[in-house]
Amino acid sequence: MDRKLYMNSLYDYYGELLTKKQKEYFEEYYFRDFSLGEIAINMGVSRNAVYNQLKNTEEKLEFFERVLRLYNRGIKIRRLIRNLDEETIAKIEELI
């Protein structure tokens, strides 16, 4: 799976567990497609500080997934419900 898509998925599951600062950096980089340099200018920090913050945030998201496995379980549930009727699928996906 594409790393960016994977990180976005993990953020969907665990984003609320991040600090405000981690969310800001992550969203600038992954959602708004800003470069490290652009984020550094916007935040008034060095490019290296942005890189380190993003790296730590990615590691934290991956740690949450290793422990909680919500993303992985969501994939398994979606595979199991493929053969159900559309109304039931929609109801289950609201819960996921």
N, C-alpha and C positions, 0 to 999 in steps of 0.2 A: 504494500500500500504506500502511496505517496506520503512522505513524512509530514508535509504541510497539512494534508487532509487528516492524517492521524492526530496531529497536535490540535487541530481545530476540534476534532471529535472529543479528545480528552478534555479540552477546555469547556466544551458543552457540559460534560459530566462534572468536572471538578473546579471550574472557574471560580465559584463562590468561596472556595477554600483558600484562594490566593489573596495576597495583600492588594491594596488599592494600587500601589506602585507596580507590582508584578502584572496586574491586569492591564494597566496603561501601556506598559512596554509591549506586552504580548499583543494587545489589540492593534497598536500602531504597526507592529511588524507583520502579524499574520492576517489581520482583517483589512487594514488600510494599505498594506503592501509598501510601507515606508522602508527605506534603507536604514542601515545602522547609523550612517552619518546624519540622515534626516532626523531620526529619533534623537540622536545626541544633541543636535542643534535645538530641537523643540524642548528637550528636557534640561538643557543647560549642563550636560555632562559629557564625558569623553565617549568616543566610539567604543573603546574597550569596556567602559562601565555598562554600556547598553548590551554589548555582547555577553558579558558576565551575567547580567540580570536575566537576559533571555535564556542563557544556558541553565542557570539555576531554576528558572521557572519551568523549563522543559523537564528537567530532572525531577522536580517536585511533582509535576503532572504524571510522569511515568511511575514515580513511587506510589502515588495514590492508586494508580491502576494496578500495580503489582499487589497491593494490599487489598483493595476493595473489589477489583475486577468487574466494575459496573459496565464498562464499555464492552468487554469480552462477553459478559452475560447478555447484554443487549443484542449482540450479533447472533448469539445462539438462539435467543428467543425469536428473533426475526426469521431465522432459518426454519424454526419449528412451526411458525404460524403461516408460512407461505401458502399452504393448501387450505386454509380456512376461508370462509366467505369474507367479502370486503368490509362489511359492517363490523364483524368481529375483529378483523385485523385493525381497523381504525380505532376501535375502543382499546385494544391492547396497546397499540402504539402511543396512545395518549398517556398511558400509564408508564411507559418506558422512559 
